[in-house]
Amino acid sequence: MREVFIHRGENGYWIAECPSLPGCISQGKTKEEAISNIKEAIEGYILALQEDNLPIPEEHFDSFVIAI
């Protein structure tokens, strides 16, 4: 399980980012599409790390969202 941030980009697409996997970013025309795409990106990212015998970063779930 990974923490993912989703926000609307400048082009109107939804951007999905996984902070615990640096550079793991995807997008979609809808939130649902962005979520589906980031799931695929996370799987591919982790698979690539495993294939290269690199450590998989741990997830910490330590983010906060505050509206002021």
Number of C-alpha atoms within 10 A of each C-alpha: 7 14 14 19 14 17 14 15 12 8 8 11 16 20 25 26 22 20 17 16 18 10 10 16 19 21 22 19 13 14 17 12 17 22 21 15 17 24 18 12 18 20 10 13 16 16 13 13 13 12 8 9 9 10 9 14 11 9 13 10 12 6 8 5 5 4 3 3
